[in-house]
């Protein structure tokens, strides 16, 4: 758990009775330390856009060498990692975030001081489409006999989102898991068999059945099994709260707990679960936020046009 040094911005040991006044050199050094400690942290943000469902990469430059970094955004703590002299944090803007200005606060700690900084994210409105689909009625109103399974899988997913590796597991730029373009927009409001359901929390790629699916980046396989709604499902923990979910697979080629490398085959495209045909569903979570995989590619992916 992150914890700043005690004593506020700078901890200074109290002088004992009888100790001679500090020398001029010591006073100058202390003054310089104090001046340095109160300099604000430099924070900049990079994103495809500032709308619900986007990924924002913060670049954080503290005024002094830092042992720990704490980032708060959208009322939750965001993991940060060191990249040379710069710290970075991946902030997800959930698809249900209301437009407005949200302040990011940052604190860095060292043995000598704590530095602070803030940065405003101005989230603009985003309009999501509505889609109407006809699927097997069992995936709209599941049979009573399937409820225990659905509840177990819901608990599994909830536990998975809370068990991300505390360190960054990805090593290179993110890549598309299949070469095809996305044909279904992230955040689309879904109506199945005339009944409203959850928003579409990923991007669908119209890939033929049997197409190899590649790991978007390195990570640990958190889930590799068949789930009721998403069919054959692989969830990759990239570390620091960043997850990729690959769904509706016809075949799974990895095991839970295994480490995968960028581009490694994890399965084949299929039409399992609640679907209308063969395709790949790729969903990304950044912390507690559901974000568009194409926005992740835009800021942390290989340079190429987003489909």
Secondary structure, 3 states (H helix, E strand, C coil): CCCCCCCCCECCCCCCCCCCCCCHHHHHHHHHHHHHHCCCCEEEEEECCCECCCEEEEEEECCCCCCEEEEEECCEEECEEEECCEEEEEEECCCCCCCEEEEEEEEEECCCEEEEEEEEEEEECCCCCEEEECCCHHHCCCCHHHHHHHHHHHHHHHHHHCCCCCCCCCCCCECCCCCCCEEECCCCEEEECCEEEEECCCEEECCCCCCEEECCCCEEEEEEEEECCCEEEEEEEEECCEEEEEEEEEEECCCCCCEECCCCEEEEEECCCCCCCCEEEEEEEECCEEECHHHHHHHHECCCCCC
